[in-house]
Amino acid sequence: MRYTLDFGNPLPPGWAELTEDDRQRHWTAFTDRFGGFRPGVTPESWPAVAEPTPSVTFDLTNPGGTPASWSARFDAVNAEALRCFVTEFADDPTFVVLDWQHPGYSFDAATHAATPDAEWRVPVYPNGDYYIFAREGFAEGTFGHPWEQTLCVFGERLVATLGRTLATWLPQKRINGQQCQ
């Protein structure tokens, strides 16, 4: 997968930048739905949101410790999320994408998936910032925490699909906001 690091590039197909008013409206809706947003780089501030029910939070730490193993995990999580987005929400594959302290986007997952060698303006896998992919209203989606190195999958349909497939190879850290044993 290609990931756009230069925000000066044109937007890839399927991506549209939100207006500042829409970005602020979505951040307000997100923080209202998730009990605020507490960004932080130390464990005392984690998790950064109140994880809802249903949800499952996965540990994204890289046990292989190599750039290649990290890159493979990055691509696999993004690809699986995209697969679930387009199959579960085929009737309307549009998501709100929030990238903390950066522009927000409307994301048409089907257009993105149908574009050969499509670039991710913002990936699902958090690689340096907080990334949120969610349906309007924030009932379904993902929340990536870059410092805790976690991905929270929330909402019935995504927990049943994306959550189920990621659980086959990623360790679960929390379920419904509760620490796993």
C-alpha positions in Angstrom: 0.0 0.0 0.0 1.1 3.5 -0.6 1.0 6.1 2.1 1.1 9.8 1.3 3.5 11.6 3.6 3.5 14.8 1.5 0.2 16.6 2.2 1.0 18.9 -0.8 0.0 16.1 -3.2 -3.4 16.0 -4.7 -5.9 14.0 -2.7 -6.1 10.3 -3.8 -9.4 9.1 -5.3 -12.1 8.5 -2.6 -10.7 11.3 -0.3 -12.2 14.7 0.2 -11.0 17.2 2.7 -13.6 18.3 5.3 -14.3 22.0 5.8 -12.9 23.4 9.1 -16.5 23.7 10.3 -17.2 20.0 9.5 -13.9 18.9 11.0 -14.8 20.7 14.3 -18.3 19.3 14.3 -17.0 15.8 13.9 -14.4 16.2 16.6 -17.1 17.5 18.9 -19.3 14.6 18.1 -16.4 12.2 18.7 -15.4 13.6 22.1 -19.1 13.7 23.2 -19.5 10.0 22.2 -16.2 8.8 23.7 -16.2 10.7 27.0 -13.7 13.3 25.9 -10.3 12.8 24.3 -7.2 12.7 26.4 -4.1 12.6 24.2 -0.9 11.6 25.9 2.4 9.8 25.4 2.6 8.1 28.8 0.6 5.1 30.1 -1.0 7.2 32.8 -3.1 8.9 30.1 -4.1 5.7 28.3 -6.6 4.8 26.9 -7.2 8.2 25.4 -11.0 7.6 25.1 -13.7 5.7 27.0 -13.9 2.7 24.8 -17.6 1.8 24.1 -19.5 -1.5 24.1 -19.0 -3.3 21.9 -15.4 -2.8 21.2 -12.1 -4.7 21.1 -8.7 -3.0 21.3 -5.7 -4.7 19.8 -2.0 -4.5 20.7 -0.1 -3.3 17.7 3.4 -3.5 19.2 5.8 -5.2 16.8 7.1 -8.4 18.3 9.3 -9.0 15.2 11.1 -5.7 15.9 12.2 -5.3 12.3 11.1 -2.6 9.8 9.9 -5.4 7.5 7.6 -7.0 10.1 6.2 -3.5 11.1 5.5 -2.7 7.4 3.8 -6.1 6.8 1.6 -5.5 9.9 0.8 -2.0 8.8 -0.3 -3.1 5.3 -2.3 -6.1 6.7 -4.3 -4.0 9.1 -5.0 -1.3 6.5 -6.0 -3.9 3.9 -8.3 -5.9 6.3 -9.9 -2.7 7.5 -10.6 -1.6 3.9 -12.0 -5.1 3.1 -14.4 -4.8 6.0 -15.4 -1.2 5.3 -16.4 -2.1 1.7 -18.2 -5.4 2.5 -20.0 -4.3 5.6 -21.0 -0.9 4.3 -21.5 -1.6 0.6 -24.7 0.4 0.5 -22.8 3.5 1.7 -19.0 3.1 2.1 -18.4 6.6 3.3 -16.4 7.3 6.5 -15.3 10.3 8.5 -11.6 10.3 8.9 -10.1 12.4 11.7 -6.3 12.9 12.1 -5.5 14.8 15.3 -4.3 18.4 14.6 -4.5 17.8 10.8 -7.2 18.1 8.2 -10.1 15.7 8.4 -11.6 13.8 5.4 -14.6 12.2 4.0 -13.4 8.8 2.8 -15.2 6.7 0.2 -13.8 3.2 0.9 -15.2 1.7 -2.3 -13.6 4.3 -4.6 -10.3 3.9 -2.7 -10.5 0.1 -2.9 -11.3 0.2 -6.6 -8.3 2.5 -7.4 -5.2 0.6 -8.4 -2.2 1.4 -6.1 -4.3 3.8 -4.1 -2.6 6.1 -1.6 -3.8 6.3 2.0 -3.9 10.0 3.0 -4.4 8.8 6.5 -4.0 5.1 7.4 -6.1 3.0 9.8 -3.0 1.8 11.5 -1.7 4.6 13.7 1.9 5.5 12.8 2.5 8.8 14.6 -0.8 10.4 15.3 -4.3 9.5 16.5 -6.4 8.3 13.6 -10.2 7.8 13.6 -12.2 6.1 10.8 -15.9 6.2 11.6 -19.4 6.2 10.3 -21.3 9.4 10.7 -22.4 9.6 14.3 -19.4 7.4 15.5 -21.4 4.2 16.2 -19.0 2.1 14.1 -15.3 2.6 13.4 -11.7 2.5 14.5 -9.6 4.6 16.8 -5.8 4.3 16.5 -3.6 5.3 19.4 0.1 5.9 18.2 1.8 5.9 21.6 -0.1 3.1 23.3 0.3 1.3 19.9 -3.3 0.1 19.9 -6.3 0.0 17.5 -9.8 0.0 19.0 -12.4 -1.4 16.7 -15.9 -0.4 17.8 -19.6 -1.0 16.8 -21.4 -4.2 16.3 -20.7 -4.8 12.6 -17.0 -3.9 12.7 -16.4 -5.9 15.9 -18.0 -8.9 14.3 -15.9 -8.6 11.1 -12.7 -6.6 11.5 -12.5 -7.4 15.2 -12.9 -11.1 14.5 -10.3 -11.3 11.7 -7.7 -9.2 13.5 -8.2 -11.3 16.6 -6.8 -14.3 14.7 -3.3 -12.8 14.7 -3.2 -9.7 16.9 -3.3 -9.8 20.8 -6.4 -8.3 22.4 -5.6 -5.7 25.0 -9.1 -4.7 26.0 -12.7 -5.8 25.3 -15.5 -3.3 25.9 -12.9 -1.1 27.6 -11.9 -3.8 30.2 -8.4 -5.1 30.4 -8.0 -8.7 29.0 -6.5 -11.3 31.4 
